[in-house]
């Protein structure tokens, strides 16, 4: 009979989960032994970087990805990075090593006594099989749960299980498939169409799920046929709409009152593929202005259930967009918005004192990088400057840490670049956040990933300085981080690096096409997120 390991490897191969991100410990070695031809193991030097790379990879491919972690210590190291994967609804399947079964109860070293509880409530599903013969079935459930929920899952497996006999029913899992259909029924579909087309001044709010699901261009068509202004949902982790399109109004501020103010005068707010809403700053007020109604369409049942106001429909936003486009026909309710009417970027603000303004950096990226570049951004204090200068018109152009936790940027950029080697990828990383995932540079160097990292060095946690002002605590300690030279750090990891000091030098460097990873360090002036 086949072993549990053999059946599990075969199942993963049939499901297309042949890229494994990991940092192995002793408990994981029996699972990794004898990986079949066609599998690729991507080694990260810290579990946070491992999950960040897998997060970027899965988002860029749109498919689940496998992560292999060590028991409690390794899984614990990964939990900060996992928060971003949860918020971005990334289907990561984590298989973690566990001590041999007889050693778990006595709490031998490296035993994880209650492994599923460790990762809850972050993951959508967690388990440790009751016996070795249940491992292949449980592994299949982990994969299918991740796909169905679009949320990370976690499976702890005692390492002596892998060599066990899978049993006579073990091979049944190999032919399994789970599919989901989530189009609204006929009556509900008609009601949705009537509600939207009857609105006099509808507004659209689009979430990251629109880009994740490949609906970027469909969302543009819908907005143009409705003639409706479009906002990106607050705390945006993907860009669902071209940011210089004449109908785009920007990313909604993450506060109750400013969001309500933005919707003033609109009788219907149609939210597609986003929670309602991921607030951040506590700015109280009415949820919606007088006379406005909100309708949310999302596949995320939890997001629909927890929303504090409005009506929600749990359905595929793509199917609803299709119904609306069919009902609206080819006509355009508002003014025509041809591509040449896209708003130009303003002249960038100038830096001073030997430091470039972030707008100068972003204008250089906009002008010198190919139009299909994917940007992985983790420089929170420069977000206002980013949106003032960038011109992003294509799907998959923008990735951001969805939960706001630092450490996604560098690893995420490596993962996105691994997933799409034929598309340029740039990581725009602040010096505060870079340290959380710096070991990803080693993986990029070892795999010769064609990635450009633009490292913005301002010597402080800029976003925290801004937030300290909001909270009335401008004198909090620990906000400055002087003395960091990322060119030397990058070289130590094997990544070619350069410190540029002027705009023209930066533009010349960015115009070069990298054949491997490179880091470009730029000293920048301090700015605020808004």
N, C-alpha and C positions, 0 to 999 in steps of 0.2 A: 504494500500500500504506500501511497505518497505521504511525505512528511507535511506537517503544518506549514513549514517554511516554503516547501515547494509549491503547495497549493496557493499560499498567500502571494508568492512572487508571480505565479501565473495569473492570478486574479488581477493584480496590480498592472501587469503588462496588458491584459485585455482591456482594462479601463483607461489605458494611456498614462498611468501615473508612473512613468519610468525615470523622471528626474527627481532625485531625492536630495533635499537640503538637510544638512545635519552637522552635529558636532558629537562624535560618539563617546560613550563611556563604556565601561566593562559590560554592563547589562545589555548593551545594544549589539555587541559583536556577533552573537549567534544569528540575529536577524540579517545582518549585513553580509554574512558569509555566503559565498556562492551566488552573488547577484547575477542574474542572467545577462547574456549579451544584449546590448541595447539599453541597459540601465546606465544612468549617469549620476554619480554621487558628487554633490557640490558641497565642499567643506567650508564651513564658517568657523572663525576662531572664538566666537562667543554666541551663546544661544539667542540673545537679542538680535544680533546681526543675522543669524540663520533665519529667524522668523521674518525679519524685515525683508530679506532677499526673497523668501518664498512669497511674501505678500505682494511685492512688486511683480514677481514672475506670474503669479496667478491672476492678478489684475490685468496684466498685459496680454495674457493668453486667453483669458475668460474661462479657464478650466481649473478644476481642483488640482492641488499640488500636494506632494507628500513631504512631511517633515519628520525627521527621526531625532528624538531628544533623549537625554539621560533622565533617570528617575526623578526624584523630588528636586534635587539641586539644579539639574539642567532645565527641568520644566519650570521651576521657579524663576530662573534667570530669564526665561523667555516671556514671562507674563506681561511685563511692561510693553513689549513689542506687540503682544497679542491683542492689547486693547485697540490698537489701530486697525488690526485685521478684523476685529469684531465690528467696529464702527463702519468700516468700508464694505462689510458683508463679503469678505473674501473666503472662498471655500478651501481652507487649509485642513488637511488631514494629518494629525499628529499621532505618530506611533512612538510610545515611550517604553524604554526598557524597565523591567521590574526584577527584583531578586527572584531566585528560584522559589517555587511555591512553599517548600518546607521552611524557608528562612523569613517569610513575610511576617507571620504571627509573632515569632520571637524578636522581631524588629532588628534583624541583622543589619550590619552596615550596608548602606545603599538600598535598603528596603523602603518602599513608599507605602506606608501602612494603609492609608485610605486614598489611593491614587485618584479616583474619579472626583473626590471632593476637593482636591487641591485646585483643580482648574475651573471649578464652578464658582460663580455663575457666568464666567467669561464665555466658555464654549457652549455651543448649542446642544451638545451630547457628549457624554463621557462614560466610560465603562472599563471594567477589567473582567474578561471572560471567566466564568466559573470553572471551566475546565479547558484543557488544551484543545480538545476537538471542537470547541466553540470559537476558536480564534479566527478561522477564515470567515465564518458567518459574521462575527462581530466586526472584523475589518471591512467587510462589505457594507455593513450598516454604517460604519464611520464615514465611508465614501459617499454613500447615498444620502445620509443625513446632511453632510456638508453641501452637497449639490442642491438638495431640496430646500434647506434653510438658508443657503448662502451664508454660512457661518462656520468658524473653525470647530472641529471635533477632536476628541482625545481618546486614545485607546492605550491602556497600559497592559503590557504583555509580559508575564514571567518568562525569563529567558530560557528556562528549560522546556517551555512549550514548543519552541520552534522545531526541535528535533523529534517531537512526538509524532506518532502515527495519526494522520488526519481522520481515520475511520472510514467506513464504507460509504458514508454520505458526504464526505468532505468535498468531493469534486462537484457536487451539485451547485455550489456557489459560483462556479466559473461561468455559467451561462446566464447569470442573473442580470436583469436590467430594471431600472426604475425610471419612469418618465412622468412628466407632469404637464397637464394642460390647464391653463388658467385664464382662458378668454371669458369675458362676462357672458352670461346667458342672453338670449334674444331680448327679453323684457328689460333686463337691467341695462343692456347695451343701448336700447332705444331711449331709456330714461336719461342716461349719461349724455347722449348726443343732444337730446332736446334741452337739457339743462345748460349745456355749453353754448349751443347755437342761439338760444333765447337770450343769453346775457347781452346787455347793451355795452358794457365796458369790462370784458373779461381780462384778467391778468394771469400770466403763466408763471409758476415757480417750478423749476426743474432741478432734480437732484442728481447726485453722482451715479445713481443706478441707470440713468438714461445713457450715459456714456459707456458704462459697464456692459449694458445689454446691446450695444451697437445701434442705438436709436438717435444718435447725434444729428444726422442729416434729416431724419423724419421729424425731429423736434423743430428744426429750422423751417421745414415745409409747413408744419402746423401753425407755428407762430406767424408766418407770412400770410397764410390764408385767413387766419383770424385777425391779423393786423394788431395783435396784442403785445403790450410790453412784456419783457421776459426778465425775470430775476433768477439767479442761481440761489439755491437754498443756502441758508447760513451754515458756517463750518464746513465749507465745500471741500471734498477730497478729490473730485474729478470735475472737469469742465464740461457741462452738458450742452453748450451753445457758444457760437463764436463771440468772443468778448468785445469785438469792435463792430459787430452787427448793429445797424441803427435801431433795432428793437430791444437791444440788450441794455438793461439798466444796472447791471453789476451784481455783485454778491450781496445778498441781504445782510444787514447788520445783525449780530447775534443777540439782540435784546428785544423784549416784548414790545415796548413802546415804539422804538424806531421801525420795527417791522409793521406794526399797525399803521404808523404814519405813512409808510411807503405805499400801502394799499388804499389810501384815502381816495375816494371817488370811483373805486372799482366795485361793481355789484357782485362779481364772482371771482374768486381766487382758485384757480385750478392747479393743484400741486401734483406733479407727476414724478414718481420714483424718488421720493424724499420723505423723511420724517417731518412731522409738524410739531415743533421745529426744534432744532438742536441749538437752544439758547446757551449763551455763555455769560456775558456781563448781565448782572441783575439790574435791569432798567424797567421797572414795573409800569403797567398801564393796561388798557383794554387789549384783549387778544386781537380783535378786529375792529375796524371803524364801523360806525353806525351805517347800516344798509349793505354791508358786505357779508357774503356767505362764502364758506370755504368747502371745497370738494377735493378730497385726497384720493389718489389712485396709486396703490403700491402692492407689490407682491409680499412685502414684509408684514405678516399678520400682527406681529408684536408692535410694530410702529403704528399700525392702524388702531390697535386697541388702546395704546397709551396716550394718544394725542389728546390735548386738553380741550379742543373745540373742533367744530366742523363735522362734516360727514365723510366717511371713509368707505372705499370700495377696495376689497382685497382682490386684485386682478392684475394681469400682465399689463403694465403701462403701454407696451408696444401694441398689444391688441386694441387698446382703447384709442391710441393715436391713429391706428389704421381705420377704425370706425369713424372717427372724426374727420379724417382726410377724405374718406369716401363720401361722407355727408356734405362736406363743404365744397366738394368738386374742385374745379380748377380756378374758380374765382378768388379774388383777394378782397377781403372786407375793408382793410385799411389801405394806406398808400403803398404803391409798389416799392419794393426794397431790393433793387438789383445789387449784385455784388460790388459794383464800383462805388456804391454809396456808403461803403463801410467807413466808419469814422477814422481819420488819421490820428496817429499818436501825437501828443504835444511835444514841443521841444523839451528835452530832459533838463531837470534842475542840475545846476553845477555844484560840484563839491568844493571844498576849501581846505586849506591847511595840509595839502599833500594827500588828501583822501578823496576818492571819487564818490559822487552821490550814487546811491543804488540805481537811480533812474538812468544814469550814464551807463552803468553795467548792463541793465536790461535793454536799453536801446541798442547797445552793441550786439547783444545776443539776438535781438529781433532782426537786425540788419545783416548780421554775418552768418547766422546759422540757417540751414535749409528750412523751408516752410513746414516740412513734415516732422520737425524735431519733436521728440517727447521730452518734456521737462518734469523732473521730480524735484519738488521745491520744499525745503525745510529751512526757511529764513523768515520767521514769523513777524519780525519787526519791520520788514520791508514790503509787506503785502500791498499797501496802498501804492507804493512806487511800482511794484510789479504790474498791477492792473492798469496803471496809467500808461505804461510803455509797451506792454506785450500785445501782439496781434496773433491770436491763436484761432485758426479756422478749421482745424481738422480733428476728427475723433482721436482719442488717446493722446492728446497733447499735454495733459496736465495731471499730475499726481501729487497729493499732499497728505500728511499724516491725519487720518480721519478722526482720531480721538484727541488730537492735540498733544499727545505724548511724544517727546523728542526721541530720536533714534531710528526713525523710519527712513529718513532722507537718503543717507549714503547707502545703506543696504538695499533700500527700495530701488534706487537708481541702478545698482548692480543687477538686481533681479529683472527689472524692466529691460535692461540692455541684453541680458542673457535670453530673454523671451523673444526679442525682436532684433536680431543681429543686423538686419538690413535697413534699420531705421535709426537715424541719429538720436542719441540720448544724452541729455545734459542734466546733471544734478546741480541745483542751486542751493547751497548749504551755508548756513550761518556758522560762525565759529563756536557759538554756544551749543548748537545741536550736534556738530560734527563729532565731538568726543563720545557721544552716546553710541555711535555705530562705526567708529573709526576702523575697527578691524576688518570691515568689509573691503577696505582697500587691498588687503592681502589677497582675498579671493579674486578681486578684479585683476590683480597683477598675475596671479597664477594661471588664470583662464584667458588672459589677453583680451579682456572685454573692451571693445571700442567705446569707451565712456569718457566724457569730459565732466570734470567736477569743478565748478566755479565756487570757490570758497570765499565768502564775504567775511572779512575780519574787522570787527569794530571794537573788540576788546571788552564787550559787556553782554549781558543778557538783555537785549534791547526791549523785547516784548514785556519782560518783567518790570523794567524801569517805567514803561508806559502804564502798566497795570498798577504799579505802586502809586502812581499819581492818581489813578481812578479811585483807589482805596484809601487815599490819604496817608500812605506810608512811604514817602519818598526816600527815607533814610534807612531802609532795611539793609542788613549786611548781606554779603555774598553775591552781589550782582555784577561785579567786575571780574574779568578773567584775563589779566594781562600776561604777557610772556609766552604766548603760544606761536610757534612757527610751524605751520602745517606743511610747508615745503620740505622741511627736514623730516617730519613725521612720515609724509608720503613716500619720500625716497627710502626711508627705512623699511617700508612695506613693499618696496619694489615698484612704485608708481612714479613715472616721470613727472616733475613738477616745476613750476615757475612762479615767481612773484612779480607781478606787473604793477607799474606805478602810474601809468598814464592811459588816457582813452585810446589814443592811436595805437599804442603798443598792445592794449587789450584787443582791439579790433583785428590787428594783424595776427595775433595768436589764435583768436577764435575762428579766423578764416581758414586756418589749417585743418586738414582732415586727419584725425587721429587713427593710428593703426593698432592702438591699445589704450589702456587707461592713462589719463593725464589729469593733473590737478593744477588749477590756475588760482593763485591766491591774490586777492585784491583787498586793499585797505579801504574801507568805506566809512562814510559819515553816518552818525547815529540818526535813525528815523523812527517813526512810530507806525503801528499797524494801520491806523486810520488817518 
